[in-house]
Amino acid sequence: MDSAPRIALRQNRFHLRNVRTRMPFKYGVATLTSVPILHLVAEVEVEGAGRATGAAADILPPKWFDKDPAKSYQDNVEDLLWAVQRAAALYAEYSGRPRPLFALWTEASAALLAEGDQRGLNHLTSNHGASLLERALLDGLGKALRQSYHQLLKNNAVGVDLGALHRELRGVAPAQCIAPQPLRSLHIRHTVGLADPIHTAEIPAAEHLNDGLPQSLKEYLQIQQLSYFKIKVNGKLEADLDRLAEIAGLLDTSSAPYHLSLDGNEQYTEMESFLELLRRIEEDPQLRRFWASTLYIEQPLERSLALEPSLGAGIRATCERKPLLIDESDGDLDSFRRAIDLGYLGVSAKNCKGLIKALANQGLARHFSNIQGRPFFLSGEDLMNLPIVPLQQDLTQLAALGITHAERNGHHYVRGLNHLSPVERQSCVQAHGPLYTPLGESLALAIHQGRIDLTSLQCPGLGVGVEVDVDSMVPVEEWKFASLA
């Protein structure tokens, strides 16, 4: 850790690009039809290696970081923009004394969280600001040192001290928490959103997209040979059971094995109703293979209750049926550690929650798996990550952690790389040919037998490997929320 190079943030710029979905994405209480992607381009100075430019980006979605019903989508976006801009100011301030990236991240993140608390922001929102800066600095550090993200972790050029985050990880090096070699490919776990069509025949003629990509689940099965799926439920027992039976009926038409996760979308305020759903699934002959193919269940409890000790009995009862993980309740560095004490077995890895945090969570999963003999795990879950930057940085993190399948939904709800500039699309052809495939005059994610190729992501930095065309975007100072309409 002492040998990690010192790093400093010298300049940063924020730009936004609006994207419209090809079909509505309904998750929980939100339905997404248009969304901005926030891009950060940062100049970093690395001791002994000079300056380099790092990038990071995320969509700014409604009602995920903050589901407060009193807040509008515009409120959500304004909160997220405040968090990232304030994070940039803090990282720049603490860069007055250069230090290893881990030390800079630790100090700036803590200060941002305290200021966010004073502003009344929840920790997912505040920590998103710190995570965007973390990613940009990791990208710049890797470019300056000419090391891939996996190499940065293996060599601990980030200066990570896992024992400072969790006492169970004292003496554990980052290299012990990652795959020996980065994954060369992974299975996509296809999202079946609450408003998504199952059969092509049910799509009204006026809503047929005819845009060269699949639309119904049946079309995805036929074209992409998928074997992993993520199914969302809505907390309405009979409607959920009917929909699951329809999905199972389609999946069961093939003798090929399939695997799935159930996403509870925070739709429950107590465990009894959710346990009733599971009981009904188990008893339904139409869902026998579906249930046997279910790998785990993602956060059914509303985030303010998911780590409530009084609900531990229901959490443990659920885990006796299928592993249960937290997602939206993973707002703090110790959230997974507290979840383990309540009986949860897993936690989602999302870049918007932090890469160093996910690395530490992987260390915790391996530690408790060894001492308890139970399979604690990290899952890959998508917040509609889109090319270039959000998607490729997310995949780079999953490749390093060794997570072999991941929810993917950006390519389902947004048409390929249409939202990028021609310059960026051409750069993707040249630098990431295995990851993308032609789609008319554009490109789309290349999915073959349900898998995507990750080999091109092992480039210096955090997997981006091309220049971000900020000239085709709108500077944050000029962007208006009304432009999404």
N, C-alpha and C positions, 0 to 999 in steps of 0.2 A: 504493500500500500504506500509506503514511503517513497518507493521508486516511481510511482505514477507521475506523469508530467503535470505541471500546473497549467491551468487553463483560465482564460478570462473572456467574457463577452465584451466586444468592442462596439458593434453596431447591430441594429436590428430594424427590420421593416415588416409591416403587416399588410397583406392584400387579401381581398375576398373575390370569390368567383361563385356566381349563382348557378344552381343546377336544378332542373325540373325532372321529376321521376317519370318513367314511362308508364307506370301504374301506381296507384296509391299504396303506401306501406302502412298498414295498421298494426300498431303494437300497443298493448295496454290501453291507455286513455287517448293516445295520440294517433293521428293519421297524417302522414307526411306526403306532400305533393311537390314541394320545392324547398330547397335548403341551401345555405351558403357554405362554401368550404373556405375556412380561414387558413391562410398560408403565412408562415413565419420564415423569413430568410435572415440568417444571423451570421455576422462575421466574428469568428473566434480567433484568439491568439493562443497558441500552444507552445509551451516552453520547449525550446530546442528544435521546433519544427515550423515556426512561422505562423502565418495566418491562413485560414481556410474559411469557406462559406458553407454553413450547414443549413438544412431546411427541415421543416416539420409542418404538418397540416392535419386538420380535422374538420369534419362537418360540425355544424352547430345546430343540433336537432331540438325539436320541442319536447318537453315533458319526459326527458330521460335523466339529465343531471338534476333537475329539480321538478318534482311533480306537484308543487304547491298549487292548488286550484285557483288561488287568488292571483297567480302570476300568469301573464299572457306569454305567447311565444316571443313577442318582442322583448318582454322582460327577461326571459331566459337568455336570449341572444346578448342583450346588454350586460347581463351578469357575467356571461362567459367572456365577452370582450374585455370587461374590466379586469377579470382575473388574469388573462394572458398579458394584457398591457402592464398591469401592476407587477406581474412576475418578471417581465422583461426589465422593468425599472429596478427591481430588487436584485436580479442577477447582475445587472450592470453596476449597481452600487457596491455589491460585495466583490465584484471583480477588481476593485481598487487594490485588493490584496489577493493576487492570483493564488490558487490552490488546486489540488486535484478535483476533478469534476464531482466526485462523490461528496466532498466537503462543501463545495459550492452549492450543490443541490440540497444538501442537508440544511444549511443555514438559510438559504433563500426560501425553501419550501416552508420551513417553520415560521418565518416572518410573514409569508403570504397567508398561511392558514390563520394566524392571529389577526391579521388585518381583515380577512374575509369574515371571521367570527364577529368582529366589530360592525361589519357591514350587514350582518344577518344572512350570509351565504352558507349553504351546506358544504360539507367537505368535498363531495364529488366535484362541485363547481370550482371551488378554490384550487383543489389539487390538479384539476385539468390545466389551469394556467401554468403551474409548476412543471407538469408533465410535457407540455408543448415545448417549453424552454429546454427541458432535459433532453428531449429528442433532437432538437436542433444542435445542441452542444455535442451530443454523442455523434451526430452526423459529421459535424465539423472536426471533432477530435479524430475520428477514423480517417477522414480525408487527409488531414494534416500528417498523420502517422502512416498513411497508406496501409491501413488495416481494416478488415471487415469487422462487422459488429461482433461476430463470434470470436474473432481473434482478440478484439478489445477485452472481452470478458475472460477469455482463456488466459491472457497475459495480465489481466487486471490493470490495464492501462487507465481504467476509470477510478482506481483507488478505493474500491468498495470494501467496507468493513461490515460484513453481515452480522457480526456479533454485536455491533453498536445498535442494530435494529431489533434483534431478537437474541435473548441470552442462550437459547438452544443452538444458535449458529456460531457460537464463539469458536474460532479456529477453522471455520469452514470457508474455503476459498470459492470465488465465483465459478471457477472451472469445475468444481464438484457439483454444481447445480445446473449445468447445461449438458446438452448432448455431446458425446465425444467428437462428433463431426456434425456440422449443420445438416438438417434434412435436405434431401435433393428434391423431394416432392411431398405433397400431403393431399389427403382426401378433403374435398369440400363437403361440409354438412349443410345441405340446402335448406334454406328457411322456407317454411310454409306459413306465411303471415295470416292474420285473422280474416283478411278480405281477399286472399288469393284464391283463384279458381282451381278446383281440383281436376275437373274434366274439361276438355276443350269445348264439348257440346254445351256446357252451361254458360259460356261467355256470350252475352248478347252481341248480335252482329255489329252494332254500332260501337262496341268496345273492343272488337278484335284489333290488335295492334298491327299485325302484318309488317313488322319492322325487321324481320330476319332473325329474331331471337325467339326462344320458347316463351310461352305465356302461362299455360296451365301446368300443373304438376305432372300430368300425364305426358305432355310434350317434353318436359325436362327429362323424365325417365327414358323416353324413347331416344332422345337426341344425345344426352350427355352420359348415359349409363351410370346414373348416380346410385350410391349404396349407403350414404349417410344423410340424415335429415334432422331438422329441428322443427318441432311442431309446437305452436303456441296455443295455449288454452285461455279462456276468457272468464273463468269463474262462474259460468252459468251451466249447471250440471248437465241437464238434458241436452242442451244445444251442443255442449262440448262433446258429449258421448256420441251424438249423431254425427258430428263432424269427424271425430276420430275413427268411427266405424267406416265412414266414406273413404278416408285416407287409407286406412288399413286394407279395405277391399281392393284398392288400386295397387298398393305395394305388394299384397299377397298374390297378385296375378302372376308374378314371377317367382320361380323357385330359387333364384339367386339370393343369398343372404343380404339382409339390410340391417342398419343400425340407426338408432335415433335418440334424440334427447327431447324431453318435454319441458317447455318454458312456461312457468306459472305467471310470469309478467307482473308480480306483486299484486295479484288480483284477490288475495285472501287476507283477512284480518285475524283469522284463527285457523288452527290446523285441522279441526274436526271436519269441516266441509271439504278440505282438500283430501283428507284420508278417505272420505266417502267416495270421492271421484276415483281414487286409486282402487278402492274395494270394488266398485262397479266395473272398472276396467278389468281387474283380475277375474271377475266372475263371468264376463261376457265372452262366449265362445268365438264371436267375430273378432275379438281383440286379443286372442290367446297368443298368436305369433307376434303381433304388434308389441304386446307387453314383454314377451320374452326377448324382443329385440331392443328394448329401451335400456340405454346405457346409464342414464342419470336424469335427475330432475333439477331444473334451474329455478331458483328463488320464487316460491309461490307466495311467501309472506311479504306484506308491505314493509318497506325498508325501515320504518321506525319501530317495527315489531320483530323483525327477523332475528335480532340478537337479544331478544328479551328472555331472560333466564326462565321465567314462568312457562314459556312455551317449549322448553327443552324436551319434555316427555313426547310431545307430538313430533318434534324434529327427529328424535331418536326412533320413534315408531315408523316414520317415513323412511328413514335410512335402513331399517330392517327389510323394507321392500325393495327400494332402489336408492343408490347414493344421492345425496342432496347437496347442492352447492349454493353459495351466495354470489350475487352479482351486484345489484344496486346498493346493497348494504356494505359493500367493500369500500368504505369511504376513508378509512384510516390505515396507517401502517400495521396496526395490530388487529384489524378486523378479522382476518382469517384465523389468527391465533385464538381470538375470543370465540369464533364460530366453531373451532375444533372442540373447545370445552363444552359446547352445547350439543355436540353430536354430528355436526356437518362434516362431510368428507372432502368437499371440493370448493374451489374458488375460481372465478373466471379471470383470464388474463386478457386485459384490454389496454392498449397503449395509452388511452385517454386517462387511465388510472395510474400510470407510471410504469416504466420499464424496470427500474431498480427494485421497486416494490414487488413486481411479479417475480423477479429473480429471487428475492428473499422468500416469497411465498412458495416457490419451487423448492427452496431449501427446507422450509418447514414441512412441506408435503413429504419429502424424502425422509426427513428426520422422524416424523411421527409414523410413517409407514414402517420404518425399521423397528421402532420401539414398541409399536402396538400391533404389528402384523396385520393391519388393515390398509386398504388401498386409498390413501389420501392422494389428491390429484389436482392439477390445473387443467382447465378447459380453455379452448380458443373460441371466443364469442365476438361477433362482429357488430359494430355500431354503424352499419352501412358504410364501411370503408370503401373509398373510391380511388381509382388511379389518379395521379401517379403516387403522390407522396403518402397519403394515409394507408392505402392498400399495401404498398410495397414495404413500408416500415413495419406494419403489423405482421406481414408474412415473414419478414426478416427476424423479428422477435420470436415468432413461433418456431421458425427453423432452428434458432439457437437453443431454445428451451426444449426442443424435441417433442413438441405437441403434434401428433400425427394426423389429426383431423380438426377442422375448425369451421364454425358457422361462417358462411359467406352469403351476403345478400345484396351488396352494392351492385354487382353485375346483374342481379335479377331485377332490381327496381330502377336502375339507370341504364340507358342504352350505351353499352360499351364505353368507348373513350370519346364520344361525341362532345363532351363538355370541355375537352382539352383543345389547345390551339394546334394548328397544323404542325408547327415546329415541335411541340411536345410529342405529338403522335409519331412523327418521323423519328424522333429521338428514341422512343420506345421500341420501334421496329429495329433500330440499329443496336441498342444496348440490351434489350430484353425480349428478343425474338421468341424464345421458348415460352414466355409467359403470356403472350398475346397472339391473336389470330386475326386475319383480315375480316372485316365486316363492312361490305360496300366500300365506301371511300374512307372508312374509319377502321377501328380495331375493337376487339372484344377480348375478354379473358379466355384463354385457351384451356378448355376442360376436356380431357380425354379419359374415358372410363372412370369418370368421377374424380379425377386427380388433376392438380396443376403442378407445373414444373417450377422449382424455386432456384435452380442453379445460377441464374443470372444475377441473383440478389447478393451473391458473395463478392461484392465489390467494395472498395474503400468507403467507409461511412456506414450509414444505416439503411442500405439497400436501395437508395434512390437512383444513383448512377447516371442521372441526366440533369441538365440545368432546368430549373423551374422558370417558366415564362411569365414572370410577374407583370410584364408589359401588357399582357392580355387580360389582366385582372384590374380590380378597382382598389386603390389605396384605402386603408381602413378609414382615414379621415374623410373620404369622399363617399363612402358606401352608405346607402340608406336602406333601412329595413323594408320600406315600401317597395323597393325594387324587386322583392321576391314575388309580388302579386302578379 
